């Protein structure tokens, strides 16, 4: 079925979907600096059970008019 779809489609697509789950610690660090006005640093550490889903798609020749928004399907 996948081979038939690949042969019929004018678009060459390579995609990967992954799902990961782990127990542990997730840390984030952020900085915001504006000269003479702001100098903010933030460090956050979360401990627990985490799940992550990721989809990556590469299009070789997308069909015209098939524009995608940057945050489509993702919580932005």
Backbone as JSON, one array per atom type, in Angstrom:
{
  "sequence": "XXXXXXXXXXXXXXXXXXXXXXXXXXXXXXXXXXXXXXXXXXXXXXXXXXXXXXXXXXXXXXXXXXXXXXXXXXXX",
  "N": [[0.83, -1.19, 0.0], [1.93, 1.26, 0.8], [3.91, 1.56, -1.15], [2.39, 1.89, -3.51], [1.09, 4.33, -2.97], [3.31, 6.0, -2.81], [4.24, 5.9, -5.45], [2.12, 7.08, -6.85], [2.03, 9.67, -5.94], [2.96, 13.1, -6.51], [4.71, 14.26, -4.85], [7.66, 13.9, -3.07], [8.25, 12.45, -0.06], [9.72, 12.21, 3.1], [9.45, 10.93, 6.27], [9.4, 10.89, 9.86], [8.24, 9.56, 12.87], [8.24, 9.73, 16.33], [7.87, 8.44, 19.63], [8.5, 8.97, 22.95], [9.08, 7.98, 26.31], [9.94, 8.63, 29.65], [11.33, 8.41, 32.97], [12.52, 10.87, 35.09], [14.53, 13.84, 35.23], [13.86, 17.05, 33.95], [15.26, 19.84, 32.69], [15.21, 23.4, 32.25], [16.5, 26.43, 30.97], [16.48, 29.92, 30.74], [17.12, 33.14, 29.34], [16.8, 36.69, 29.31], [17.76, 39.64, 28.02], [18.0, 43.07, 27.88], [19.59, 45.99, 27.02], [20.25, 48.26, 29.59], [17.62, 48.06, 30.55], [16.36, 45.48, 31.11], [17.23, 42.44, 32.71], [16.88, 39.35, 32.95], [16.89, 36.14, 34.32], [16.07, 32.7, 34.26], [15.59, 29.56, 35.76], [14.39, 26.34, 35.6], [13.4, 23.26, 36.97], [12.05, 20.13, 36.48], [10.73, 17.18, 37.83], [9.81, 13.83, 37.29], [7.52, 11.7, 35.47], [7.76, 11.67, 32.02], [6.46, 12.26, 28.73], [7.04, 12.38, 25.28], [6.25, 13.42, 22.0], [7.17, 13.39, 18.58], [7.21, 14.65, 15.3], [8.71, 14.63, 12.19], [9.0, 15.96, 8.99], [10.11, 15.85, 5.65], [9.84, 17.45, 2.63], [10.33, 16.99, -0.79], [9.37, 18.11, -3.24], [6.95, 20.02, -2.83], [3.44, 20.43, -3.51], [2.11, 23.25, -5.2], [0.35, 25.83, -3.47], [-0.19, 24.39, -1.24], [0.24, 25.32, 1.48], [1.63, 25.36, 4.77], [1.03, 26.26, 8.12], [3.31, 27.49, 10.59], [2.88, 26.52, 13.18], [1.11, 24.42, 13.0], [-0.81, 21.85, 14.24], [0.64, 21.71, 16.54], [1.08, 22.59, 19.92], [1.39, 25.92, 20.46]],
  "CA": [[0.0, 0.0, 0.0], [2.81, 2.43, 0.86], [4.6, 1.69, -2.44], [1.43, 2.47, -4.46], [0.9, 5.74, -2.62], [4.54, 6.68, -3.16], [4.32, 6.01, -6.91], [1.05, 7.94, -7.35], [2.16, 11.02, -5.41], [3.98, 13.94, -7.14], [5.55, 14.8, -3.78], [8.54, 12.94, -2.41], [8.16, 12.75, 1.37], [10.39, 11.36, 4.08], [8.92, 11.34, 7.57], [9.71, 10.06, 11.02], [7.45, 9.86, 14.06], [8.78, 9.05, 17.5], [7.24, 8.64, 20.93], [9.42, 8.6, 24.01], [8.62, 8.15, 27.69], [11.01, 8.38, 30.59], [11.28, 8.94, 34.32], [13.77, 11.58, 35.35], [14.52, 15.28, 35.46], [13.87, 17.86, 32.74], [15.66, 21.19, 33.09], [15.15, 24.47, 31.25], [17.15, 27.67, 31.37], [16.19, 30.99, 29.78], [17.67, 34.46, 29.65], [16.29, 37.82, 28.54], [18.59, 40.8, 28.35], [17.89, 44.29, 27.09], [20.54, 46.94, 27.59], [19.76, 49.29, 30.5], [16.22, 47.92, 30.98], [15.99, 44.18, 31.67], [18.21, 41.37, 32.81], [16.09, 38.32, 33.61], [17.33, 34.76, 34.16], [15.13, 31.74, 34.85], [15.97, 28.15, 35.72], [13.29, 25.5, 36.08], [13.69, 21.84, 36.95], [10.86, 19.31, 36.7], [11.05, 15.78, 38.06], [8.63, 12.99, 37.19], [7.4, 10.86, 34.29], [7.54, 12.53, 30.86], [6.19, 11.65, 27.42], [7.26, 13.33, 24.2], [5.94, 12.96, 20.64], [7.83, 14.25, 17.62], [7.02, 14.32, 13.89], [9.58, 15.39, 11.3], [8.67, 15.67, 7.6], [10.9, 16.53, 4.62], [9.18, 17.42, 1.32], [11.25, 17.32, -1.86], [8.72, 18.99, -4.2], [5.55, 20.19, -2.41], [2.48, 20.93, -4.49], [1.82, 24.67, -5.0], [-0.9, 26.12, -2.79], [-0.31, 23.53, -0.07], [1.03, 25.98, 2.51], [1.4, 24.94, 6.14], [1.38, 27.22, 9.14], [4.44, 27.05, 11.39], [2.47, 25.85, 14.42], [0.0, 23.54, 12.7], [-0.8, 20.58, 14.95], [1.54, 21.77, 17.68], [0.72, 23.65, 20.88], [2.37, 27.02, 20.36]],
  "C": [[0.87, 1.26, 0.0], [3.51, 2.65, -0.47], [3.67, 2.3, -3.49], [1.22, 3.95, -4.21], [2.12, 6.55, -3.03], [4.64, 6.89, -4.67], [3.28, 6.95, -7.49], [1.26, 9.41, -6.96], [3.24, 11.81, -6.16], [4.97, 14.5, -6.11], [6.39, 13.66, -3.19], [8.62, 13.34, -0.94], [8.93, 11.72, 2.18], [9.93, 11.84, 5.44], [9.34, 10.36, 8.65], [8.84, 10.52, 12.18], [8.03, 9.06, 15.21], [7.94, 9.38, 18.72], [8.21, 8.13, 21.97], [8.77, 8.83, 25.36], [9.79, 7.83, 28.6], [10.7, 8.96, 31.96], [12.59, 9.68, 34.55], [13.54, 13.05, 35.61], [14.66, 16.0, 34.14], [14.19, 19.28, 33.19], [15.59, 22.17, 31.94], [15.82, 25.71, 31.83], [16.85, 28.72, 30.31], [16.78, 32.3, 30.29], [17.05, 35.51, 28.74], [17.07, 39.03, 28.98], [18.34, 41.92, 27.36], [18.76, 45.34, 27.78], [19.81, 48.03, 28.36], [18.32, 49.12, 30.96], [15.93, 46.6, 31.69], [17.19, 43.24, 31.69], [17.57, 40.26, 33.63], [16.7, 36.95, 33.3], [16.35, 33.84, 34.87], [15.67, 30.33, 34.69], [14.83, 27.34, 36.33], [13.7, 24.05, 35.94], [12.42, 21.08, 37.32], [11.3, 17.87, 36.86], [9.76, 14.97, 37.98], [8.69, 12.09, 35.97], [7.03, 11.76, 33.12], [7.26, 11.69, 29.62], [6.38, 12.73, 26.37], [6.93, 12.66, 22.87], [6.58, 13.93, 19.66], [7.55, 13.73, 16.22], [7.91, 15.23, 13.06], [9.25, 14.97, 9.87], [9.57, 16.5, 6.68], [10.19, 16.34, 3.29], [10.2, 17.82, 0.25], [10.63, 18.32, -2.83], [7.25, 19.16, -3.8], [4.69, 20.79, -3.52], [2.19, 22.39, -4.18], [0.46, 24.84, -4.35], [-1.11, 25.27, -1.55], [0.56, 24.1, 1.05], [0.64, 25.5, 3.89], [1.81, 26.06, 7.08], [2.49, 26.64, 10.01], [4.06, 26.25, 12.61], [1.33, 24.87, 14.19], [0.16, 22.21, 13.42], [0.1, 20.56, 16.17], [1.02, 22.85, 18.62], [1.78, 24.72, 20.85], [2.18, 28.01, 21.49]]
}
